[in-house]
């Protein structure tokens, strides 16, 4: 079996060479990848099944729909499967016991929620959330994330991704491939056009990223992290084991447990072949949150600011989403406002690649918050249509975000009046219920945007950020 797998992998790489040479030389081709030899026994379909050439010419079969049986990126590949099967049998009763214990512990909290006044509910929710979030940042959070990855990818299969029909974004210097992972995360693969070097951004899980690299015929050279939450760096350790020569970059204010990293400060430059990636510090979601900026291939480089003014794309992590922003876990509203103002330097044509697929719910929230914004309403319907078909909403553009994102429009008088009205509506709703509703279910009032907000006098700038 091992020799058969080695022969299949060698034959698969030989089949890829003509296509990869044509792709790097910017010449279209209709040669299907892996057409030289038929393979039996394929796994679940890949989100990279139907890809079109950058020149508009259809190239069906450019990527395999799945991997051969002999090829696996399972973390326990080469180990004794009997041991892991036995371990799974032992831990299954423990998981059941922990689940019921969690249900029993939750009963007093439900009773308290029914009895306590709103101010006490808000205080209790904030304190509980802080305790849980503090544990998430420790080794316990790392173990929990590994257990989650094991339950989803541990069987060696490929579960259905949250997004299909993935298409690359071809820039002047590189190509950006989104990689859907877990329930709503995105990792990104950057491929330099001149050198063919590959970089990975925010690999929260190693299995889907490694599969995507295999299907694209790439070997990663760099891993860049926007921040060090487990859903963005949980796959770094395993990818480092599979690709020992890869270099990991993260903020100077953060660390990745068990991995040696190179540090980035504000306006640091990472060169991926001929592609220049500039890191901007935008602290608030975490102390070392970064926005990774991809410069144009022909941009003038008299200074970093000139390079940012003509940036072609930004990878925002959890700082900026399409229609919203990340939660300020490690900063005040004023710090968030200062971080968001750094986005004003980017041109309207700059593409935005966020770290999560939150677009649909956030854009409906923007419609509810801005009743008279027809552009936001059209964008929400567009996102809803795409997500109904499990198609990606990324990338967005800075021009569109400046028109519909409430956090980027903070300080406008019309938005200030609308926010004041909506805040008054939610004063009698507990903070914990607001958070849960806005995160998991779109309230019905978000869709009722026919009533314009009454004229009210309010604050500008930081006041709007605080209200949001």
C-alpha positions in Angstrom: 0.0 0.0 0.0 2.8 2.4 0.8 4.5 1.7 -2.6 1.2 2.1 -4.4 0.6 5.4 -2.7 4.1 6.6 -3.6 3.6 5.7 -7.3 0.2 7.5 -7.4 1.6 10.6 -5.8 4.5 10.6 -8.3 2.2 10.1 -11.2 -0.2 12.8 -9.9 2.7 15.4 -9.7 3.8 14.4 -13.3 0.3 15.1 -14.5 0.3 18.5 -12.9 3.5 19.9 -14.5 2.1 20.9 -17.9 -0.8 22.8 -16.2 1.4 24.5 -13.6 3.9 25.7 -16.3 1.0 27.1 -18.4 -0.5 28.8 -15.3 2.8 30.4 -14.2 3.5 31.5 -17.9 0.0 33.1 -18.1 -1.1 30.9 -21.0 -4.6 29.4 -21.0 -4.9 25.6 -21.3 -7.6 23.1 -21.6 -5.6 20.2 -20.3 -7.4 18.6 -17.3 -5.2 18.0 -14.2 -4.5 14.4 -13.7 -5.8 13.4 -17.1 -2.9 11.1 -17.9 -4.0 8.3 -15.6 -7.4 7.3 -14.1 -7.6 6.9 -10.4 -10.1 5.0 -8.4 -11.6 5.6 -5.0 -12.2 9.4 -4.6 -13.4 11.2 -1.5 -15.8 14.0 -0.9 -15.9 16.8 -3.5 -13.6 19.8 -3.2 -14.7 23.4 -3.2 -12.2 24.0 -6.0 -14.0 21.8 -8.6 -15.0 24.3 -11.3 -12.4 27.0 -11.9 -12.2 29.4 -14.8 -9.2 30.8 -16.4 -8.3 34.5 -15.7 -8.8 35.1 -19.4 -12.4 34.1 -19.3 -11.9 30.8 -21.2 -13.5 27.8 -19.5 -11.1 25.1 -18.2 -13.2 22.3 -16.8 -11.3 19.7 -14.8 -8.4 22.1 -14.0 -8.4 20.6 -10.5 -9.3 17.1 -9.2 -12.6 16.9 -7.4 -11.0 14.9 -4.6 -7.9 13.0 -3.5 -6.9 9.4 -4.2 -7.4 7.0 -1.4 -3.7 6.4 -0.9 -3.1 10.1 -0.2 -4.0 11.4 3.2 -3.2 14.4 5.3 -4.7 12.9 8.5 -2.6 14.0 11.5 -2.2 10.4 12.6 -1.0 9.1 9.2 1.6 6.5 9.6 0.6 5.7 13.2 -1.2 2.8 14.6 -4.9 3.4 13.9 -5.9 0.8 16.5 -4.5 3.1 19.2 -6.5 6.1 18.0 -9.7 4.0 17.6 -9.3 2.7 21.2 -8.6 6.3 22.5 -11.8 7.5 20.7 -13.8 4.7 22.4 -12.4 5.6 25.8 -13.1 9.4 25.4 -16.6 9.0 24.0 -18.3 8.3 27.4 -16.3 11.2 28.9 -17.7 13.5 26.2 -21.2 12.4 27.0 -20.7 12.9 30.8 -19.3 16.4 30.2 -22.2 17.3 28.0 -24.8 16.4 30.6 -22.7 18.1 33.3 -22.8 21.3 31.2 -26.6 21.0 30.9 -27.0 20.5 34.6 -24.7 23.5 35.4 -26.6 25.7 33.0 -30.0 25.2 34.8 -29.2 27.7 37.7 -28.1 30.3 35.1 -31.4 30.0 33.3 -33.3 30.4 36.6 -31.2 33.4 37.5 -31.9 34.9 34.1 -35.6 34.7 34.7 -35.4 36.4 38.2 -32.6 39.0 38.0 -33.1 42.5 36.6 -31.5 43.6 33.4 -28.5 45.3 34.9 -27.5 42.2 36.9 -28.0 40.0 33.8 -25.6 42.2 31.8 -23.0 42.1 34.6 -23.3 38.3 35.0 -23.0 37.7 31.2 -20.0 40.0 30.9 -18.2 38.3 33.8 -19.0 34.8 32.5 -17.8 35.7 29.0 -14.6 37.1 30.3 -13.9 33.9 32.3 -14.6 31.7 29.3 -12.6 33.9 27.0 -9.6 33.9 29.4 -9.7 30.0 29.3 -9.8 30.1 25.5 -6.5 31.9 25.4 -4.8 29.3 27.5 -3.7 25.7 26.8 -7.3 24.6 27.6 -8.5 26.6 24.6 -5.8 25.0 22.4 -6.9 21.5 23.6 -10.5 22.4 22.9 -9.7 23.5 19.4 -7.7 20.4 18.7 -10.7 18.3 19.9 -13.0 20.3 17.6 -10.6 19.7 14.6 -10.4 16.0 15.5 -14.1 15.6 15.5 -14.5 17.3 12.1 -11.4 16.2 10.2 -10.1 13.4 12.4 -11.6 10.5 10.4 -9.4 11.4 7.4 -12.4 12.4 5.3 -13.3 15.7 3.8 -16.6 17.1 5.3 -18.7 19.4 3.1 -17.2 22.9 3.4 -19.3 25.9 4.3 -18.6 27.5 0.9 -18.3 25.9 -2.6 -17.5 27.1 -6.1 -14.4 28.9 -5.0 -12.8 31.2 -7.5 -9.3 32.8 -7.3 -8.7 36.5 -7.3 -5.9 37.3 -9.7 -3.9 40.4 -8.8 -1.0 42.0 -10.6 1.6 40.4 -8.3 -0.1 37.3 -7.0 -3.3 35.2 -6.9 -5.4 34.8 -3.8 -7.2 31.5 -3.2 -9.8 31.4 -0.3 -9.9 28.2 1.7 -13.1 27.5 3.7 -12.4 25.8 7.0 -14.6 24.8 9.9 -18.0 26.4 10.2 -17.4 30.0 8.8 -13.6 30.6 8.8 -11.5 31.5 5.8 -7.8 30.8 5.3 -6.0 32.2 2.2 -3.3 30.8 -0.1 -1.2 33.4 -1.9 0.7 32.4 -5.0 3.4 34.7 -6.4 3.2 35.0 -10.2 6.9 35.3 -11.0 8.5 32.8 -8.5 5.6 30.5 -7.8 6.2 30.8 -4.1 3.2 30.1 -1.9 2.1 31.8 1.4 -0.7 30.8 3.7 -2.7 33.3 5.8 -4.6 32.3 9.0 -4.6 28.5 8.7 -7.1 27.7 11.5 -7.1 24.0 10.4 -4.3 22.1 8.7 -6.2 19.5 6.8 -8.2 21.7 4.4 -5.2 23.9 3.8 -2.9 21.0 3.1 -5.5 19.5 0.8 -5.8 22.7 -1.1 -2.0 23.0 -1.5 -1.9 19.5 -2.8 -4.7 20.1 -5.3 -3.0 23.2 -6.5 0.5 21.6 -6.6 2.0 24.1 -4.2 4.4 23.9 -1.3 4.0 26.7 1.3 7.0 28.9 2.0 5.4 31.3 4.6 2.6 31.3 7.1 1.3 34.8 8.0 -1.1 35.3 10.9 -3.4 38.3 11.4 -3.8 37.3 15.1 -3.3 34.3 17.3 -6.8 33.1 18.1 -7.1 29.3 17.7 -9.5 29.6 14.8 -6.8 31.4 12.9 -3.6 29.7 14.0 -4.8 26.3 15.1 -3.3 24.5 12.1 0.1 26.1 12.2 1.8 23.4 14.3 0.6 20.6 12.1 1.5 22.5 8.9 4.9 23.2 10.4 5.3 19.4 10.9 4.2 18.6 7.4 6.3 21.4 5.8 9.4 21.8 8.1 10.9 24.6 6.0 7.9 26.9 6.3 8.5 30.2 8.2 5.7 31.6 10.5 5.1 35.4 10.9 2.9 37.0 13.5 2.7 40.2 15.5 5.4 41.1 18.0 2.7 41.4 20.6 1.5 37.8 20.3 2.8 34.3 20.4 1.9 30.9 18.9 2.2 28.1 21.4 4.8 25.5 20.4 6.0 27.2 17.2 8.9 29.5 16.6 7.8 32.7 14.8 9.3 35.7 13.2 7.9 39.0 14.5 6.1 41.8 12.6 5.7 45.4 13.7 3.8 48.2 12.1 4.6 48.6 8.4 6.8 45.6 8.3 7.3 44.2 4.8 7.3 40.4 3.9 8.5 39.5 0.4 6.8 36.5 -1.1 8.8 36.3 -4.3 8.0 39.5 -6.1 4.9 40.2 -4.0 5.3 42.7 -1.2 3.0 42.3 1.8 2.9 45.2 4.3 1.6 44.6 7.8 -0.4 47.3 9.6 -1.2 47.2 13.3 -4.9 47.5 14.1 -5.1 46.5 17.8 -8.5 46.0 19.4 -9.8 42.5 18.6 -6.4 41.3 20.0 -3.4 43.3 21.2 -1.5 42.4 18.0 -4.2 42.3 15.3 -2.7 42.9 11.9 -4.0 43.8 8.5 -1.9 42.4 5.6 -1.7 44.6 2.6 -0.8 43.3 -0.9 0.8 46.0 -3.1 0.6 46.3 -6.8 3.4 44.8 -8.8 4.1 48.1 -10.6 3.5 50.5 -7.6 6.0 53.2 -6.9 7.9 52.5 -3.6 9.1 55.9 -2.5 7.6 55.2 0.9 5.3 52.7 2.6 2.4 55.2 2.7 2.6 55.6 -1.1 2.5 51.9 -1.4 -0.6 51.6 0.8 -2.4 54.3 -1.2 -2.4 52.1 -4.3 -2.8 48.8 -2.4 -4.5 46.1 -4.4 -6.0 43.9 -1.6 -6.0 43.6 2.1 -6.5 40.5 4.3 -8.2 41.9 7.4 -8.5 38.8 9.7 -11.1 39.7 12.4 -10.5 43.5 12.3 -12.9 44.2 9.4 -15.6 42.1 8.0 -17.8 42.7 5.0 -20.5 44.8 6.6 -19.0 44.9 10.1 -16.0 44.6 12.4 -14.5 42.2 14.9 -15.4 42.3 18.6 -13.1 44.6 20.7 -11.9 42.0 23.1 -8.7 43.8 24.0 -9.4 47.5 23.6 -11.8 50.4 24.1 -14.2 51.9 21.6 -11.7 54.8 21.0 -9.0 52.3 20.2 -11.3 50.6 17.7 -12.1 53.9 16.1 -8.4 54.7 15.7 -7.7 51.3 14.2 -10.6 51.7 11.7 -9.4 55.1 10.6 -6.3 53.4 9.2 -8.5 51.9 6.5 -9.0 55.4 5.0 -5.7 55.3 3.2 -6.8 52.4 1.0 -8.4 53.2 -2.4 -12.0 52.2 -3.2 -10.8 49.5 -5.7 -8.9 47.7 -2.9 -10.2 44.2 -2.4 -11.2 43.1 1.1 -10.6 39.4 2.3 -12.0 39.0 5.8 -11.4 36.0 8.1 -15.0 34.9 8.4 -18.1 34.4 6.3 -20.3 36.8 8.3 -21.5 38.9 5.4 -25.1 38.0 5.2 -26.1 38.7 8.8 -23.9 41.8 9.1 -25.3 43.3 5.9 -28.9 42.8 7.2 -27.9 44.4 10.4 -26.5 47.3 8.4 -29.9 47.6 6.6 -31.8 47.6 9.9 -29.4 50.2 11.3 -29.5 52.4 8.2 -33.2 52.4 7.0 -32.7 54.8 4.1 -29.5 53.2 2.6 -30.6 51.6 -0.6 -27.1 50.4 -1.4 -27.0 48.5 1.9 -30.3 46.9 1.1 -29.1 45.7 -2.4 -25.9 44.4 -0.9 -27.8 42.4 1.7 -30.0 40.8 -0.9 -27.0 40.0 -3.0 -25.2 38.3 0.0 -28.4 36.4 0.9 -28.7 35.0 -2.7 -25.0 34.0 -2.7 -25.1 32.2 0.7 -28.4 30.4 -0.2 -26.3 28.6 -2.9 -23.3 28.3 -0.5 -21.3 30.6 -2.7 -18.6 32.9 -1.3 -19.2 36.6 -0.7 -15.5 37.4 -0.6 -13.8 39.4 -1.7 -15.5 42.7 -1.1 -14.2 46.2 -1.9 -13.3 49.2 0.2 -15.5 51.4 -1.9 -18.6 49.3 -1.1 -17.7 49.1 2.6 -17.5 52.9 2.9 -21.1 53.0 1.6 -22.7 50.3 3.7 -20.5 49.4 6.7 -21.9 51.3 9.8 -18.6 51.2 11.6 -16.7 52.9 8.7 -19.5 55.5 8.4 -19.4 56.5 12.1 -19.6 60.2 12.4 -22.2 60.8 9.6 -25.2 62.8 11.0 -27.8 60.5 9.4 -26.3 57.3 10.8 -25.9 59.0 14.2 -29.6 59.7 14.4 -30.5 56.2 13.3 -28.1 54.6 15.9 -29.7 56.7 18.6 -33.1 55.5 17.7 -32.1 51.8 17.6 -30.2 52.0 20.9 -33.4 53.3 22.6 -35.3 50.3 21.2 -32.8 47.9 22.8 -32.4 49.4 26.2 -34.9 47.0 27.7 -33.3 43.9 26.1 -30.5 42.2 28.1 -27.0 42.5 26.7 -26.5 38.7 26.6 -29.7 38.2 24.5 -28.7 41.0 22.1 -25.3 39.3 21.6 -26.8 35.8 21.1 -29.5 37.1 18.8 -27.2 39.2 16.6 -24.6 36.4 16.4 -26.8 33.4 15.7 -30.2 34.6 14.4 -31.2 37.6 12.4 -34.0 39.4 14.2 -37.2 39.9 12.2 -37.0 43.7 12.8 -33.8 43.8 10.7 -35.9 43.2 7.7 -38.4 45.9 8.5 -36.6 48.9 7.2 -39.4 50.9 5.7 -39.7 53.4 8.7 -37.2 56.2 8.5 -35.5 57.2 11.8 -36.8 60.3 13.6 -34.6 63.4 13.7 -32.5 63.3 16.9 -29.4 65.1 18.0 -26.5 62.9 19.1 -22.8 62.4 19.2 -20.4 61.8 16.3 -17.3 59.7 15.9 -16.5 57.7 19.0 -20.1 58.1 20.2 -21.4 56.1 17.3 -18.8 53.4 17.7 -19.8 53.1 21.4 -23.4 52.8 20.6 -22.8 50.2 18.0 
